[in-house]
Amino acid sequence: MKKFITGRLKSFKYAFKGLFLLVTTEHSIMVQLFAAGSVTALGFYYDISRQDWISQSLIIGIVLCAEGLNSAIEQICDFVHPDHHSKIGRIKDVAAGAVTFTAITALIVFVLIYYPHFTS
């Protein structure tokens, strides 16, 4: 049991190290965190409902997760094949496309939450 607990603590250590690296080195994450902070401030300003907070929090988490995975995929690709290669480019494009899906979904969610506040 002790080994299990120490193993989990090490896992958290590595996870927080990765989180720190993402936040301090990846510009796409920095931009997304700024956007997340902005819509969070809007949520407080407009006193959005509990359900809207849940929706907003989930979509922010999904976008940040997609950005993090995209960054990891890009770094793996650059490590495996540092020179330009069409197949590596395709992999990176597909990963970026997945982030775009989440960003478009986030935009839709934010419009659904905030549009009524801007029109009344």
VOGU-3710 file (C-alpha; in Angstrom, 3 decimals, decimal comma):
1> mkkfitgrlk> 0,000/0,000/0,000  2,847/2,381/0,814  4,365/1,819/-2,639  1,002/2,598/-4,220  0,720/5,898/-2,356  4,299/6,969/-3,099  3,765/6,043/-6,752  0,662/8,230/-6,927  2,488/11,108/-5,247  5,272/10,828/-7,840
11> sfkyafkglf> 2,627/10,852/-10,573  1,201/14,088/-9,192  4,693/15,547/-9,027  5,238/14,805/-12,727  1,757/16,057/-13,616  2,323/19,382/-11,878  5,746/19,656/-13,498  4,043/19,210/-16,877  1,394/21,762/-15,966  4,101/24,241/-14,984
21> llvttehsim> 5,954/23,619/-18,267  2,766/24,131/-20,275  1,870/27,373/-18,535  5,365/28,849/-18,643  6,625/27,754/-22,070  3,700/27,182/-24,440  2,371/30,380/-25,984  -0,870/28,766/-27,137  -1,646/27,795/-23,540  -0,823/31,322/-22,370
31> vqlfaagsvt> -3,290/32,753/-24,903  -5,967/30,255/-23,881  -5,410/31,020/-20,191  -5,851/34,729/-20,918  -9,096/33,961/-22,759  -10,227/31,714/-19,905  -9,524/34,463/-17,390  -11,419/36,969/-19,502  -14,574/34,864/-19,781  -14,321/33,979/-16,093
41> algfyydisr> -14,305/37,696/-15,292  -17,345/38,109/-17,580  -19,050/35,314/-15,673  -18,620/37,181/-12,404  -19,645/40,475/-13,984  -22,856/39,075/-15,471  -23,516/36,739/-12,520  -24,103/33,746/-14,784  -26,072/30,743/-13,561  -24,603/27,665/-11,940
51> qdwisqslii> -25,248/25,647/-15,105  -23,473/28,287/-17,185  -20,479/28,102/-14,804  -20,431/24,326/-15,233  -20,597/24,598/-19,024  -17,974/27,334/-19,123  -15,606/25,479/-16,789  -15,916/22,239/-18,746  -15,260/23,877/-22,107  -12,276/25,809/-20,733
61> givlcaegln> -10,843/22,546/-19,408  -11,439/20,774/-22,711  -9,765/23,544/-24,724  -6,745/23,651/-22,396  -6,489/19,856/-22,512  -6,608/19,864/-26,330  -3,942/22,591/-26,455  -1,722/20,608/-24,097  -2,090/17,411/-26,100  -1,422/19,321/-29,318
71> saieqicdfv> 1,768/20,752/-27,813  2,886/17,273/-26,767  2,187/15,865/-30,233  4,146/18,699/-31,851  7,115/18,081/-29,553  7,068/14,341/-30,251  6,964/15,038/-33,994  9,866/17,489/-33,753  11,874/14,977/-31,724  11,204/12,059/-34,076
81> hpdhhskigr> 11,764/14,024/-37,256  13,309/17,487/-36,729  13,444/18,265/-40,458  10,383/19,111/-42,515  8,479/16,020/-43,586  5,054/15,944/-45,217  3,719/13,148/-42,976  4,907/14,924/-39,819  3,280/18,103/-41,138  0,012/16,221/-41,654
91> ikdvaagavt> 0,130/14,856/-38,094  0,693/18,358/-36,712  -2,106/19,778/-38,881  -4,564/17,124/-37,702  -3,656/17,791/-34,059  -4,114/21,535/-34,605  -7,442/20,793/-36,291  -8,611/19,005/-33,157  -7,789/22,113/-31,133  -9,743/24,169/-33,659
101> ftaitalivf> -12,789/21,939/-33,123  -12,641/22,592/-29,393  -12,111/26,322/-29,898  -15,135/26,570/-32,204  -17,201/24,600/-29,688  -16,009/26,957/-26,933  -17,026/29,958/-29,015  -20,509/28,492/-29,485  -20,835/27,823/-25,739  -19,701/31,343/-24,865
111> vliyyphfts> -22,114/32,911/-27,372  -24,956/30,843/-25,897  -24,018/31,972/-22,390  -23,244/35,651/-23,022  -25,344/36,710/-26,011  -28,468/37,197/-23,876  -26,500/39,519/-21,562  -25,372/41,718/-24,435  -28,806/41,997/-26,043  -30,824/42,938/-22,973
//
